[in-house]
């Protein structure tokens, strides 16, 4: 007999509460996704939904609490016994692992495995290259990585004096190390089990589940990890007996699978398509199974400052003014899909302050006269041609790109929309500056949320000139402003929340002056949870359902 506790019910019930809480174990949890994962390698992934999902398989030094809403941003030690111990004015951070940690095969987890994980993900970009490289920037060493320098035992600024102790010696103080320690790149990887790029198909588990099978583009199956010990884990449970992720489904098929019960949750966390949205909102019974949270992301597109004609700031500003944000909002389902954005920083991050550098009119459809004035300043009064990269399996994003193209055409800017798969979008296409230049793609569609809930975790990878990469690049505007770079360093050192918030707001304004990023929506996802899903709530750390907490009837 299933043991259930009292919980919240109805529309938006999972935003700040728990729907269908239960202590019962068993059942099969079914998730669904339009495309494949970018990667299940914790050191080679950059999608928020993948990071959320990977917490089922791998454990990090620190993690976020399993709690609804803002409480889900609370930091708790995971592999580590406690949060990091800081010394030397914030330049040295020490973590001590819990005793009794094991991999899925029963072998012990040691500190050297965490050091290796950081080394491969941050310095092994010649083989991996998709994930963020914060540690590389902060550790300040010229180590070449495990594949270029296999004889070297990782970066010298990471020490493992014994099997349970990890010491990080930074080039400069960094106040947010515990936030950084939540990232998948601190998931331990045993060096003798690393298969390079192939590791994405079967990472060695430290969490409550292990990968039983993975058919690329079709199905991932997780089974319970027999060597996971709940006594060492403060946040996870093995609620489901089995977890299936059905991949490569058409967006409309995803919605139908959710409504029919073939799947419980949409893994991507972007909400149902507009047609099904209308059906759900018109039906009180279906509406009661939905949540419409502000996700903590900003839907943006980037204008590459190194691809003509966007190497001219007036061309970039012309696009800002000509953007029909209202039409782009409609592609996401209107106001239910999100609020029109004017800042890069979303309202959920400290430092957000509303301002509008490029007003597009009260109706949000664009200021065409201002756009034409900028084109004249650029010496292109008749407009120009460019291309837009978008992910077609993310149908709402693709339709927003089409709306953008139509809006720009009103001032003579012809922008052809190209479609790409989301699985390797950042590795091969949108995140490859060489590919973009070779194909003349000046506009790149994507959405952005903080790598950890802080302005540094939001901005560093997308505006720091030192973060530009050949693959997996997120600074798609290729912005490199010494003032912005310096402000990021200043914010990283500061332990004063008010000072940090002021810095993040300043960066927001400076970046908008450069006009390399166009924010158009603070998204809200109309998330559908099938009634057979258990222990459902939205976590403030990812802005979607917390996959670690889920169970199934």
HELIX and SHEET records of a PDB file:
HELIX    1   1 UNK A   13  UNK A   16  1                                   4    
HELIX    2   2 UNK A   48  UNK A   54  1                                   7    
HELIX    3   3 UNK A   70  UNK A   73  5                                   4    
HELIX    4   4 UNK A   88  UNK A   90  5                                   3    
HELIX    5   5 UNK A  111  UNK A  123  1                                  13    
HELIX    6   6 UNK A  134  UNK A  139  1                                   6    
HELIX    7   7 UNK A  177  UNK A  180  1                                   4    
HELIX    8   8 UNK A  184  UNK A  186  5                                   3    
HELIX    9   9 UNK A  191  UNK A  193  5                                   3    
HELIX   10  10 UNK A  196  UNK A  201  5                                   6    
HELIX   11  11 UNK A  230  UNK A  232  5                                   3    
HELIX   12  12 UNK A  251  UNK A  260  1                                  10    
HELIX   13  13 UNK A  274  UNK A  281  1                                   8    
HELIX   14  14 UNK A  284  UNK A  287  1                                   4    
HELIX   15  15 UNK A  313  UNK A  322  1                                  10    
HELIX   16  16 UNK A  325  UNK A  331  1                                   7    
HELIX   17  17 UNK A  334  UNK A  337  5                                   4    
HELIX   18  18 UNK A  368  UNK A  377  1                                  10    
HELIX   19  19 UNK A  395  UNK A  409  1                                  15    
HELIX   20  20 UNK A  425  UNK A  429  3                                   5    
HELIX   21  21 UNK A  433  UNK A  438  1                                   6    
HELIX   22  22 UNK A  455  UNK A  463  1                                   9    
HELIX   23  23 UNK A  465  UNK A  467  5                                   3    
HELIX   24  24 UNK A  482  UNK A  493  1                                  12    
HELIX   25  25 UNK A  497  UNK A  514  1                                  18    
SHEET    1   A 5 UNK A 209  UNK A 215  0                                        
SHEET    2   A 5 UNK A 219  UNK A 224 -1                                        
SHEET    3   A 5 UNK A 242  UNK A 246 -1                                        
SHEET    4   A 5 UNK A  28  UNK A  32  1                                        
SHEET    5   A 5 UNK A 265  UNK A 266  1                                        
SHEET    1   B 2 UNK A  62  UNK A  64  0                                        
SHEET    2   B 2 UNK A  75  UNK A  77 -1                                        
SHEET    1   C 4 UNK A  85  UNK A  87  0                                        
SHEET    2   C 4 UNK A  92  UNK A  96 -1                                        
SHEET    3   C 4 UNK A 165  UNK A 169 -1                                        
SHEET    4   C 4 UNK A 158  UNK A 162 -1                                        
SHEET    1   D 6 UNK A 290  UNK A 294  0                                        
SHEET    2   D 6 UNK A 517  UNK A 528 -1                                        
SHEET    3   D 6 UNK A 297  UNK A 303 -1                                        
SHEET    4   D 6 UNK A 443  UNK A 449 -1                                        
SHEET    5   D 6 UNK A 385  UNK A 391  1                                        
SHEET    6   D 6 UNK A 414  UNK A 420  1                                        
SHEET    1   E 3 UNK A 290  UNK A 294  0                                        
SHEET    2   E 3 UNK A 517  UNK A 528 -1                                        
SHEET    3   E 3 UNK A 338  UNK A 340 -1                                        
SHEET    1   F 2 UNK A 533  UNK A 534  0                                        
SHEET    2   F 2 UNK A 551  UNK A 552 -1                                        
SHEET    1   G 2 UNK A 538  UNK A 539  0                                        
SHEET    2   G 2 UNK A 544  UNK A 545 -1                                        
END                                                                             
